[in-house]
Amino acid sequence: MEQREDAFLALRVRDFRLFVIGKLFFTLALQMQGTIVSLQVYDITKDELALGMIGGAEAVPAILIALFGGWVADHYNRKNIVLVTLSCLALLTIALLWISLDTSGVIHQYGVIPIYSIIFLTGVARAFLGPAQFSLLPQTLPNKEFYKNAISWNSVLWQATMVSGPPLGALAFSYFGVETAYVIDGCLLFLAVFFFLLLRSQALPASRQDVSIFESLKEGLGFVIGKQEVLWAMTLDMFAVLFGGAVAMMPAFCDKVLNVGPEGVGLLRAAPALGSIPMMLVFTYYPIRKKAGLKMLWSVVGFALSMMIFSYNENYVWAIIILAVGGAFDAVSVIIRQTLLQTLTPENMKGRVSAVSNMFVSSSNEIGEVESGVAAKALGLQSSVFWGSCVSVLVVGIAYFKAKKLRDLDL
């Protein structure tokens, strides 16, 4: 067992408390919105590929703009970027509300295309939000001694929204209708804006001003490529999410495999976080230090095996339990990767390195949704998840032999 530390170290800092409360509200809103949109699209189309295209609509701008979003976070006030992007997300939620109203007639006339269009714009906003909020976190702390504890709490509260957001979105959609669900979602985003407004503004870390945008972006990309442990940590998570995840297909699994209604989708999407939260709480007391790289490799294998078992399970209760176990394994990988990024990345490069991470990991969530939709059409719903998880295990095997620095990593 690792040495015990002060579990509430970072939470004693005012600005960090405001940061995590604000982040709790906006991630809760985004988790709700993801569930609401998937239920709405599946209700309209009854098509797995249509579900997968939601992720594609968000991934395209997120990938194309990610590096520029990272550059912006390294050269402009990070708090202001967060405030602007959150305000844009709130306005886009209002747009989703408007097109969903029967009186607008938009969906009746154009189907799900307007929804995809708004999700595309959401991806643009998130391409700037991700690097800015990642880079803002260390600015809320006195020094690097607070980083590990702050990362653990940040991850715990993020997972808490993963638990609560999807069920709240599903319940709001099922019992109050899509319009009310979007109203609640928009209110949460405005609450997030309020808490980020209370943060003290911090000066940007010193950086070179005599280089072009292209050279600056190249510098951030080069840093990641040059750090084998960082590059392979991102790669592992990318393949685990890209091929081993099944979040986008939850409405189809509930409908065709588990035989539960739309209200069951929320709990199923939240199940991985039910396993992650206890694991991450342990890490606030006992941070991972020894053999962190090996623990990450085994955690990805554990996650993939859980998804293999889930793919052919037909019992709803067991599905929740299996996904929770997978979430516990995933928590290990998330904590190690985030700790690596925050501790190894220079302050004046955090935005660009975070942007690269978003291209590897965060965007792979959305691309994985497209892959899930296409694979489900080609191989069948359950087979697509099983064989995708096999690919994740294969990548772990390659990493074990190719990435010695990650394999031997201690934190």
C-alpha positions in Angstrom: 0.0 0.0 0.0 1.3 3.5 -0.9 2.1 6.1 1.8 -0.9 8.0 3.1 -1.1 11.7 2.4 -3.4 14.7 3.3 -6.5 13.7 1.3 -8.0 17.3 1.4 -4.8 19.2 0.6 -6.0 20.8 -2.6 -9.6 21.4 -1.4 -8.3 23.8 1.2 -7.4 26.2 -1.6 -10.2 28.7 -2.4 -9.6 29.0 -6.1 -9.3 25.2 -6.6 -12.6 24.7 -4.8 -14.3 27.2 -7.2 -12.7 25.5 -10.1 -13.9 22.0 -9.3 -17.4 23.3 -8.5 -17.6 25.1 -11.8 -16.2 22.1 -13.6 -18.7 19.8 -11.8 -21.6 21.9 -13.2 -20.4 22.0 -16.7 -19.3 18.4 -17.0 -22.7 17.4 -15.4 -24.4 19.4 -18.1 -22.3 17.9 -20.9 -22.9 14.3 -19.6 -26.7 15.0 -19.4 -26.6 16.5 -22.9 -24.8 13.5 -24.4 -27.5 11.2 -23.0 -30.4 13.5 -24.0 -29.1 13.9 -27.6 -28.4 10.1 -28.0 -31.9 9.3 -26.8 -33.5 11.9 -29.0 -31.6 10.7 -32.1 -32.4 7.1 -31.4 -36.0 7.9 -30.8 -36.2 9.6 -34.2 -34.1 7.1 -36.2 -33.9 3.7 -34.4 -30.5 3.3 -36.1 -27.2 2.5 -34.5 -25.2 4.3 -37.2 -27.2 7.4 -36.5 -26.1 7.2 -32.9 -22.4 6.8 -33.9 -22.6 9.9 -36.2 -23.3 12.1 -33.1 -19.7 11.4 -32.1 -18.5 12.1 -35.6 -20.2 15.4 -35.7 -18.3 16.5 -32.5 -15.0 14.8 -33.3 -14.3 16.6 -36.6 -14.0 20.1 -35.2 -12.4 18.8 -32.0 -9.6 17.2 -34.0 -9.1 20.0 -36.6 -9.1 22.8 -34.1 -7.6 21.1 -31.1 -4.0 22.2 -31.6 -5.0 25.8 -32.3 -7.2 25.7 -29.2 -4.1 24.6 -27.2 -2.1 27.5 -28.7 -4.8 29.9 -27.6 -4.7 28.5 -24.1 -1.0 29.2 -23.9 -1.2 32.7 -25.2 -4.4 34.2 -23.8 -6.1 34.4 -20.4 -7.3 30.9 -19.6 -10.1 32.0 -17.3 -11.6 34.2 -20.0 -11.4 31.4 -22.6 -13.3 29.1 -20.2 -16.0 31.7 -19.7 -16.5 32.4 -23.4 -16.6 28.7 -24.4 -19.0 27.9 -21.6 -21.3 30.7 -22.6 -21.2 29.5 -26.2 -22.1 25.9 -25.0 -25.1 27.4 -23.0 -26.3 29.2 -26.1 -26.0 26.0 -28.2 -28.1 24.2 -25.6 -30.7 26.8 -26.1 -30.5 26.1 -29.8 -31.1 22.4 -29.2 -34.1 23.4 -27.1 -35.5 25.6 -29.9 -35.2 23.0 -32.7 -36.8 20.4 -30.4 -40.0 22.4 -29.8 -42.9 21.2 -31.9 -43.7 24.8 -32.7 -40.4 25.2 -34.5 -41.1 22.3 -36.9 -37.3 22.0 -37.6 -36.9 18.3 -36.7 -40.2 17.4 -38.5 -38.8 19.0 -41.6 -35.1 18.2 -41.5 -34.8 15.2 -39.2 -31.6 14.8 -37.1 -29.4 17.0 -39.4 -30.0 20.2 -37.3 -29.0 18.2 -34.2 -25.7 17.1 -35.8 -25.1 20.7 -36.9 -25.4 22.0 -33.3 -23.2 19.2 -32.0 -20.6 20.1 -34.6 -20.5 23.7 -33.1 -20.4 22.2 -29.6 -17.2 20.3 -30.8 -15.7 23.7 -31.8 -16.3 25.2 -28.4 -15.0 22.1 -26.6 -11.8 22.2 -28.7 -11.0 25.5 -26.9 -12.5 24.6 -23.5 -10.5 21.4 -23.0 -7.0 22.9 -23.2 -8.0 26.1 -21.3 -9.5 24.3 -18.3 -6.7 21.8 -18.2 -4.1 24.6 -18.1 -6.2 26.7 -15.7 -6.2 23.9 -13.0 -2.5 24.3 -11.9 -3.0 28.1 -11.8 -5.5 27.7 -9.0 -2.9 25.9 -6.8 0.1 27.4 -4.8 2.7 25.0 -6.1 3.4 21.5 -7.6 3.1 19.8 -4.3 -0.7 20.1 -4.6 -0.9 18.6 -8.1 -1.4 14.9 -7.4 -4.1 15.6 -4.8 -5.8 18.1 -7.1 -5.7 15.7 -10.0 -7.3 13.0 -7.9 -10.1 15.3 -6.6 -10.6 16.7 -10.1 -11.0 13.1 -11.4 -13.3 12.1 -8.6 -15.7 15.0 -9.2 -15.6 14.4 -12.9 -16.5 10.7 -12.3 -19.3 11.9 -10.0 -20.8 13.7 -13.0 -20.4 10.6 -15.0 -22.5 8.8 -12.4 -25.2 11.5 -12.0 -25.3 13.1 -15.5 -26.5 10.2 -17.7 -29.3 9.1 -15.3 -30.5 12.7 -14.8 -30.5 13.2 -18.5 -32.3 9.9 -19.2 -34.9 10.6 -16.4 -35.5 14.2 -17.6 -36.0 12.9 -21.2 -38.2 10.0 -20.2 -40.5 11.8 -17.6 -40.4 15.5 -18.5 -39.7 15.5 -22.2 -36.7 16.6 -24.3 -37.6 20.3 -24.0 -37.4 20.3 -20.1 -34.2 18.2 -20.2 -32.5 20.9 -22.3 -33.7 23.7 -20.0 -32.1 21.9 -17.0 -28.9 21.4 -19.0 -28.7 25.1 -20.0 -29.2 26.2 -16.3 -26.3 24.0 -15.2 -24.0 25.6 -17.8 -24.9 29.1 -16.6 -24.2 28.0 -13.0 -20.7 26.9 -14.2 -20.1 30.3 -15.7 -21.0 31.9 -12.4 -18.4 29.9 -10.4 -15.6 30.5 -12.9 -16.4 34.3 -12.8 -15.4 34.1 -9.1 -11.9 32.8 -9.8 -9.0 35.2 -9.4 -7.4 35.9 -12.8 -3.8 34.7 -13.1 -1.0 36.0 -15.3 0.1 33.6 -18.1 3.4 31.7 -17.6 6.3 33.2 -19.5 6.6 31.9 -23.0 8.5 32.8 -26.2 6.8 35.4 -28.3 9.2 35.4 -31.2 7.9 32.1 -32.8 5.1 31.7 -35.3 1.9 29.8 -34.5 3.1 26.9 -36.7 6.4 26.6 -34.8 4.6 26.9 -31.4 2.2 24.1 -32.3 5.2 22.0 -33.6 6.9 22.5 -30.3 3.9 21.2 -28.3 3.5 18.2 -30.6 7.3 17.5 -30.5 7.2 17.5 -26.7 4.6 14.7 -26.6 6.4 12.6 -29.3 9.7 13.0 -27.5 8.3 11.8 -24.2 7.8 8.0 -24.7 5.9 7.5 -21.5 3.5 10.3 -22.3 3.0 9.2 -25.9 2.3 5.6 -25.0 0.0 6.5 -22.1 -2.1 8.6 -24.5 -2.0 5.8 -27.1 -3.2 3.2 -24.7 -6.1 5.3 -23.6 -6.9 6.2 -27.2 -7.2 2.6 -28.3 -9.1 1.5 -25.2 -11.7 4.1 -25.8 -11.7 4.0 -29.6 -12.2 0.2 -29.9 -13.2 -1.0 -26.4 -15.9 1.5 -25.5 -19.6 1.0 -26.1 -21.1 4.2 -24.6 -22.7 5.4 -27.9 -24.5 2.0 -28.3 -26.2 2.0 -24.9 -29.6 3.0 -26.3 -29.3 0.1 -28.8 -28.1 -2.4 -26.1 -31.0 -1.4 -23.8 -33.5 -1.9 -26.7 -32.1 -5.0 -28.4 -30.0 -6.9 -25.8 -31.1 -6.0 -22.3 -34.8 -5.3 -23.0 -35.1 -2.2 -20.9 -36.6 1.2 -21.8 -34.9 4.6 -22.3 -34.8 5.2 -18.6 -32.3 2.3 -18.3 -29.8 4.1 -20.6 -28.8 6.7 -18.0 -27.7 4.1 -15.3 -25.9 2.0 -17.9 -23.9 5.0 -19.1 -23.2 5.9 -15.5 -22.1 2.4 -14.4 -18.4 2.8 -15.3 -18.2 5.9 -13.1 -19.7 3.9 -10.2 -16.6 1.8 -10.2 -14.2 4.7 -10.9 -15.2 6.9 -8.0 -14.2 4.5 -5.1 -10.9 3.7 -6.9 -10.1 7.4 -7.3 -11.0 8.2 -3.7 -8.4 5.6 -2.7 -5.9 7.5 -4.8 -6.5 10.7 -2.9 -5.2 8.9 0.3 -2.7 6.6 -1.4 -1.3 8.2 -4.6 0.2 5.8 -7.2 4.0 5.9 -7.1 5.7 2.5 -7.6 5.3 0.5 -10.8 2.8 3.0 -12.2 3.5 2.0 -15.8 2.8 -1.7 -15.2 -0.3 -0.8 -13.3 -1.5 1.3 -16.2 -0.9 -1.6 -18.7 -2.8 -4.1 -16.5 -5.6 -1.6 -16.0 -6.2 -1.3 -19.7 -6.3 -5.1 -20.0 -8.8 -5.3 -17.2 -11.0 -2.7 -18.8 -10.9 -4.5 -22.2 -11.8 -7.9 -20.6 -14.7 -6.3 -18.8 -16.0 -5.0 -22.1 -15.6 -8.4 -23.7 -17.8 -9.9 -20.9 -20.3 -7.1 -21.2 -20.7 -7.5 -25.0 -22.4 -11.0 -24.6 -24.2 -10.4 -21.3 -28.0 -10.1 -21.5 -28.9 -9.3 -17.9 -29.3 -5.6 -17.1 -28.1 -5.9 -13.4 -25.0 -7.8 -14.4 -24.4 -5.3 -17.2 -24.2 -2.5 -14.6 -21.8 -4.5 -12.4 -19.5 -5.5 -15.3 -19.3 -1.9 -16.5 -18.6 -0.7 -13.0 -15.7 -3.1 -12.7 -14.4 -1.8 -16.1 -14.7 1.7 -14.7 -12.5 0.8 -11.7 -9.8 -0.4 -14.0 -10.1 2.7 -16.2 -9.6 4.9 -13.2 -6.1 3.7 -12.7 -5.2 4.6 -16.3 -6.8 8.0 -16.1 -5.1 9.0 -12.9 -1.6 8.0 -14.1 -2.0 9.7 -17.5 -3.3 13.0 -16.0 -0.5 13.0 -13.4 2.1 12.4 -16.1 0.7 15.3 -18.2 0.5 17.8 -15.3 3.9 17.0 -13.7 6.0 16.6 -16.8 4.6 19.4 -19.0 6.1 22.9 -18.6 3.5 25.5 -17.5 3.9 27.5 -20.8 3.1 24.4 -22.9 0.2 22.9 -20.9 -2.4 24.2 -23.4 -0.7 22.7 -26.5 0.1 19.4 -24.8 -3.5 19.1 -23.4 -4.7 19.7 -27.0 -2.6 16.8 -28.2 -4.0 14.7 -25.4 -7.5 15.7 -26.5 -6.7 14.6 -30.0 -5.5 11.2 -28.7 -8.0 10.5 -26.0 -10.9 12.9 -25.7 -11.6 12.9 -29.5 -11.3 9.2 -29.6 -14.5 9.0 -27.5 -16.3 10.7 -30.4 -14.4 8.8 -33.1 -15.1 5.6 -31.1 -18.8 6.4 -31.4 -18.5 6.4 -35.2 -16.5 3.2 -35.1 -19.1 1.6 -32.8 -21.9 2.6 -35.2 -20.1 1.3 -38.3 -18.9 -1.9 -36.6 -22.3 -2.6 -35.2 -23.7 -2.4 -38.7 -21.0 -4.6 -40.1 -20.5 -7.2 -37.4 -23.6 -7.0 -35.2 -24.0 -5.0 -32.0 -22.4 -7.5 -29.6 -19.7 -8.8 -31.8 -18.4 -5.2 -32.6 -17.8 -4.5 -28.9 -16.1 -7.9 -28.3 -13.6 -7.7 -31.2 -12.9 -4.0 -30.5 -11.9 -5.0 -27.0 -9.5 -7.6 -28.4 -7.8 -4.9 -30.4 -7.2 -3.0 -27.1 -5.5 -6.0 -25.5 -3.3 -6.4 -28.6 -2.2 -2.7 -28.3 -1.3 -3.3 -24.6 0.9 -6.2 -25.6 2.7 -4.0 -28.2 3.2 -1.3 -25.6 4.7 -3.7 -23.1 7.5 -4.6 -25.5 7.9 -1.3 -27.3 7.5 1.3 -24.5 10.2 0.4 -21.9 10.0 3.9 -20.3 6.3 3.5 -19.6 6.7 -0.1 -18.5 9.3 0.9 -15.9 7.6 4.1 -14.9 7.5 5.2 -11.3 5.7 8.4 -10.3 
